[in-house]
Structures are given as structure tokens and as C-alpha cells.
Amino acid sequence: MVANLLFGSMISSYPTFNMLLNCGVIIANTVLLYVVGQIALKDGFKISLSFIFSVMGFIIFILGLFAPQRYEDNLALMAILLIVVFEAIVLTITYIVSKKTN
């Protein structure tokens, strides 16, 4: 997060919109990974979700780098939101499944 803020303030070709978008991406993925580590999940779920969320976080970070600097008609922003919502849904489903198999 700090590196992203520093790069955003030092590199003129890294727009403020994209920097703030990627700060949100970093926060959202950090929260999701923290929740994966804290809730009661089977070990297989914890390991696989941690890996999948890390890879997806990298992908949406790249999307955030190249997203157009507008809210309207921004497909990259919509894709980022859909991926984060998908991750939250997958986490919820795996929590329910882990809870029922105990």
C-alpha cells in the first residue's frame, strides 16, 4: 500500500484515479486474505483460497493500472468489482461448506 502511494506520487504517468483504485484493490484483497486466515475453514480451503485470492488480487491490480480514468463505461472497474464480489461469495460458500462438514 505504501509503495503504491509512493509510486503514485512520484510517477507522473501513474494517474491519481488508478492509484486510488489500486489502493482500494489492495485493501479489499488484504481484508479477504485476513478473513480467510481468521475464520474456521478446512485447511484445504484456507490454502487454496489464499492462493486463488492472491492471484486474483494481482490480476485486478493489473486491471487497475490500465483502467480508464473515469467511472462511466469503465469495463475494467466493473470487472474489478465483479471479481471482488465473486471472491466474497466464494469465501462465504466455503465457510458454509466447512461449517457443515465439521
C-alpha positions as CSV (number, residue, x, y, z in Angstrom):
1,M,0.0,0.0,0.0
2,V,2.8,2.4,0.9
3,A,4.7,1.5,-2.2
4,N,1.6,2.1,-4.3
5,L,1.1,5.5,-2.7
6,L,4.8,6.4,-3.2
7,F,4.8,5.3,-6.8
8,G,1.6,7.2,-7.4
9,S,3.0,10.4,-6.1
10,M,6.4,10.0,-7.8
11,I,5.5,8.8,-11.3
12,S,3.6,11.3,-13.4
13,S,2.3,8.6,-15.8
14,Y,0.5,6.8,-12.9
15,P,-2.7,8.8,-12.6
16,T,-4.3,9.5,-9.2
17,F,-7.5,7.7,-10.2
18,N,-5.6,4.5,-10.8
19,M,-3.5,4.9,-7.7
20,L,-6.6,5.3,-5.5
21,L,-8.3,2.4,-7.3
22,N,-5.3,0.2,-6.7
23,C,-5.3,1.3,-3.0
24,G,-8.9,0.0,-2.8
25,V,-7.9,-3.2,-4.5
26,I,-5.0,-3.7,-2.1
27,I,-7.3,-3.1,0.9
28,A,-10.1,-5.3,-0.3
29,N,-7.7,-8.2,-1.0
30,T,-5.9,-7.8,2.3
31,V,-9.2,-7.9,4.1
32,L,-10.3,-11.0,2.2
33,L,-7.0,-12.8,2.9
34,Y,-7.2,-11.8,6.6
35,V,-10.7,-13.2,6.8
36,V,-9.5,-16.4,5.1
37,G,-6.9,-16.8,7.8
38,Q,-9.2,-15.9,10.7
39,I,-12.4,-17.9,10.1
40,A,-12.8,-21.6,10.7
41,L,-12.1,-23.2,7.3
42,K,-10.8,-26.6,6.4
43,D,-7.0,-26.4,5.7
44,G,-7.5,-27.3,2.1
45,F,-9.9,-24.3,1.7
46,K,-7.5,-22.0,3.5
47,I,-4.6,-22.9,1.3
48,S,-6.4,-22.9,-2.0
49,L,-8.4,-19.7,-1.2
50,S,-5.2,-17.9,-0.1
51,F,-3.5,-18.8,-3.4
52,I,-6.6,-18.0,-5.6
53,F,-7.2,-14.7,-3.8
54,S,-3.5,-13.7,-4.2
55,V,-3.5,-14.5,-7.9
56,M,-6.9,-12.7,-8.4
57,G,-5.5,-9.7,-6.4
58,F,-2.6,-9.5,-8.8
59,I,-4.9,-9.7,-11.8
60,I,-7.2,-6.9,-10.5
61,F,-4.2,-4.8,-9.6
62,I,-3.1,-5.0,-13.2
63,L,-6.6,-4.2,-14.3
64,G,-6.5,-1.2,-12.0
65,L,-3.2,0.0,-13.6
66,F,-4.7,0.2,-17.0
67,A,-8.3,1.2,-16.2
68,P,-9.6,4.3,-17.9
69,Q,-9.7,7.4,-15.6
70,R,-13.5,7.6,-15.4
71,Y,-16.4,5.9,-13.7
72,E,-18.8,5.9,-16.6
73,D,-18.5,3.0,-19.1
74,N,-15.4,1.6,-17.3
75,L,-15.2,-2.1,-18.1
76,A,-12.0,-2.6,-16.1
77,L,-13.7,-1.1,-13.0
78,M,-16.8,-3.3,-13.5
79,A,-14.5,-6.4,-13.8
80,I,-12.7,-5.4,-10.6
81,L,-15.9,-5.1,-8.7
82,L,-17.3,-8.4,-10.1
83,I,-14.1,-10.2,-9.2
84,V,-14.1,-8.9,-5.6
85,V,-17.8,-9.8,-5.2
86,F,-17.1,-13.2,-6.6
87,E,-14.3,-13.7,-4.1
88,A,-16.6,-12.7,-1.3
89,I,-19.3,-15.1,-2.5
90,V,-16.7,-18.0,-2.8
91,L,-15.4,-17.2,0.7
92,T,-19.0,-17.3,2.1
93,I,-19.8,-20.6,0.3
94,T,-16.6,-22.3,1.5
95,Y,-17.3,-21.1,5.1
96,I,-20.8,-22.6,5.0
97,V,-19.4,-25.9,3.5
98,S,-16.6,-26.1,6.1
99,K,-19.1,-25.4,8.9
100,K,-21.4,-28.2,7.7
101,T,-18.7,-30.8,7.3
102,N,-17.4,-30.4,10.9
